[in-house]
Amino acid sequence: MPGLDDLLSLVLRAVEVTPAYAQARCLVVRSGAEACRACLDVCPHEAVRIDEQVELDVVNCTGCGLCVRACPSEALTASPKVEPGSALRCSRVAGDGASVRCLAQLSAADLVRLVGDGERVTLARGECVGCKVGGAAVPEVVAATAARATELLALHGRRLTVNVSLQARLDAPAPTRRLSRRDLFRGGAHEVARGAAEALAPLEALLPGQEGGAGGHEPPPEASRRLSLIATARPAPGALVPWRLPRVADGCIMCPACTRACPTAALERDFSGPQAVLRLQPDACIGCDACVAACPVRVINMDDEITWGELSGGPSEAFRSGPERLGTGAVPR
């Protein structure tokens, strides 16, 4: 029979590692149990159950983050503590270097914060196959996350190289040289301050108080961080940005299927004018494909060639019914 210490450890573990669940954004809740199985399919520890909502088993959940990365609507979220540095290890790698429970916990914005003003970062992992925390899918998930982080930093004119390697140990790097008095007199302090300000500019968007889209629509936290990182790069209106938006073709019957399925209220029907209009709030859309799956006439597709002008331009018409509708029913560029 477990003792008091065992029960306390179990409670603390559950509070610490289990992802937060935003039921209102869950596609299962919005569209039914068959609408999404992403978290269930990716979990290597049988910690996910789907009924009328997603249920996480606090005993089996290891907090690896695989379900968080797989969730298309960001209904599952986790916030690993990541500070700027050149290397990070998973909990299965020995050493005194900075660590997270599993590298799959990391989002693209987390990698941007981690790399700081550098260009390279090492992610040390243990053997993922059979791991009691993560699973065999971790390296592929981390590679996809690194690719998204690379896209975000490219908007800032920066390069990112992420080295994910199998290592037995990772120790903290030796302290760097401190600024000397001679450096100060030579203007070194000014240069260091200027360089730090430039390096931290894209990270300011990750601080509290920067979340939320325009017009009262608020995307999930991670989507909001990505949006802020794009915005701080100040891309030209015609520049392509890493985002996805729905395109609605002719044949739309203006039914409520897509608006009901959308987890962020990015789509809205408007019947106030002579023609019915399907409106899109671009910066609230997280590209989850819920509208694509829900559309009964299959006229919605996702487009990943999105310009900053589209994303930041505020509400637009995705479709207008009647003879005066847009030629393709697509969001105008």
Helices and strands as residue ranges (DSSP letters): H 4-17, E 20-21, G 23-25, H 27-31, H 38-42, E 48-50, E 54-56, H 66-70, E 76-77, E 87-90, E 99-100, G 103-105, H 108-115, E 120-125, H 138-154, E 161-166, H 181-185, H 188-200, G 201-206, G 214-216, H 221-232, E 240-241, E 245-248, H 257-261, E 267-270, E 277-280, G 282-284, H 290-294, E 300-303, E 306-307, H 308-312, E 316-320
